[in-house]
């Protein structure tokens, strides 16, 4: 605390003649020192606002600027992402050959305008070399457009809209967490198997009314079509993000109940939906699936002692899958560091920092953007999510990380308290089989809008609208 | 005779009437209350509810228009159409922040040819027109005007995504250079329709938003493919936009209706149960009463042996009545038996006296004559015949004597008689017959027992009973005498292991002139019973056909009382 020490010296000099006052100041100093020590010994408090981690600005080989929500319903994602970044920085610190990273994290507040402005400030004021993070797909894609415009590498760690890597993909955008396509491609295969066993016919979708939900629904439809699953669509429901009350939608679902309800709500939204749905007969009338985020550790904690019947869940990382040494170590280290078990966002942020560091090592310098892009394209990186025999890698064509996906159902399991249920009865879908086909990539990228063209500059391509 | 209308039937009818009447009254009361509830829920508060809902929707549009006016009148806004890079950063920030409203997908700019030229995505932006404008068009969408604002939509997403509407205003004319265009808020339609949420009356009132195109949207913003039944027209929100609604009081009243149905079902079951119960009761009661009637009729027709079956302990009034009936029949049978016996005895006594008078004297004369002839008869063969005649005269004389004894019984002088003396006399007197029939007689009991009766008559009775027992036995049979005290009575049992009697014979065996032997007069047992009763005793016979017979004689024991009163 250099600032505090200077002030202390100044005050003791000016008050030297008065012993009593000197004594009080000394006591205050001791108290402050003791308080600082005490605070550092207490469990970590949730960070609010800007946080700087890793190397100091003058020592850093690169500055990575990340944006996560630290307030509101999705604050826990930012909290766990920061803990994941700390774990990654710990690993890098123990490797003398690894680049020294300075990581700045600030609160995106889940607002695109706020995050875009923040990213601009990172670039202009903090000289950030790489952008990272973002939980909300809307925010992620807004910052992605900025990255494209500013020709700065953006490594997405948590937002999942597949549009970001397909239609909107560009040279500077990479993502190291699985996207809506991966999870829903696995989900479609799960539903296909389920249809073969129980003959379900009617399907409904409920997702947040923003980029992520809309793309998740489109991905699910395309994946179901690819797998030849025939179904009757009974409804699509679009509550707003952070909707506090789902009763309207639950009532509508109960009035025209599907056999399968695929939900793409995440975090506190999904928990709130489950809590409200549990008070009705919804789970008796239909099976509820959430293939992308539903198996998040915090959601499992919120399920309490007993999960509603018929839930089918997955997430981008699980504390109990895969049962590999690397995943066990990651979960245990995270627990030692933070006193809790990680949600999937932690693994994404952890992967993001490690991938950036590895790319800098391969490129030689973070300022050589082209070399960085080349290093990231096809970068292989072993992550906690990888089952034995597989190493995650970034697909050079889509810049999307390729990973396996496991889908399970909640089972009583108290190995990771306070969760009383964890996913089990896994069905694992290997990474290669979940990659979007070349035809699909072409179809998705074959839209009239040029993916590299910023929509705000699309005047020349605008069509007559009326 | 079968009753025309049974008592049980009347009770059944009365109970049924009560049940049906109660249910009818309850149902009427219920219907009145239900109507009242319906009226209160769906009637009185309906208009206030609908007006509140319409106000919320109108207010939402008004707020969006107000939000839009802030932008459309901003002097820098035309720069978005004229020269985007010239838009000051502060204005861009303002537009981005406004676009980030949770109720908007974004903010759109249109040039003077109504072409979309600029899009500012908000937090909820997705798909067209933000990432891909190929599918995005305003063509064909309804449009209405509210003051200087144009409300366009709703869109037709057909399940691919949520519906939306556009609220658009012309940009303020800034003069130089001349820029004409408009700015629009791309609004989540669900943000509008969700305001139709009716918190407390969700089950009663279902509002739907009717669009200018005639579509019907539910509260989630989805288009209804089939309009609901009984749709009512509600207040207008905007020109061409109104709230239609369905009052489905049935949903909230369905538990009450179910309860009503349950009440009717319960009443039906109760009525049916009552009918079945009373039918079963009537059947049981009729059967039991019929038995009573049969008993009374049997008694009336002279069958004094008819008795009703009744449990040992009375269960109900019918059992009490059956027991009373049986007691009455017992007493009646006893009384009639005694009366008949008395009359019979009176007739028999008169008859016997007459017969004795008319037969005995001639018999005595005949006997003397036969004896005289017998003495004078030298021919042995004829003398034997006369002896036979004399024997028959003696037998006839005995019969007459028995008849006289039975018809005019004379009570003996009661005195203390030791039972062993009676046993000894009787066994001695019958020993000859026993020897002849090779039947063994044994006796047991307390030798100190003594009875209070006429010794001669008791001995006569016991000899009579012993003789009957010996004759009932086959060769080698056993007759056993046993005496024991039973309170103030002495019981004397004469038991043989002879042929016994069937029930019919047993019932008639004490009747006068009833005999199963050819040489018998049929008066021995009758006289015995008569003598025992004259001595204050009772005679009972228990016999099992093929196993033997026990005759129990119960006589007063000799004690201080009867000896003193003597």
Interface residues (C-beta under 8 A of the other chain):
Chain A: X110 X111 X112 X113 X114 X116 X117 X136 X138 X139 X141 X142 X163 X167 X168 X209 X210 X211 X213 X214 X215 X217 X218 X233 X235 X236 X237 X238 X239 X240 X241 X242 X247 X248 X249 X251 X252 X447 X448 X449 X455 X456 X457 X458 X459 X461 X462 X463 X464 X465 X466
Chain B: X84 X93 X96 X97 X99 X100 X102 X103 X110 X113 X114 X115 X116 X117 X118 X119 X120 X121 X122 X123 X124 X125 X126 X127 X129 X130 X131 X132 X133 X134 X136 X137 X138 X139 X159 X160 X161 X162 X188 X190 X191 X194 X197 X202 X218 X219 X220 X221 X222
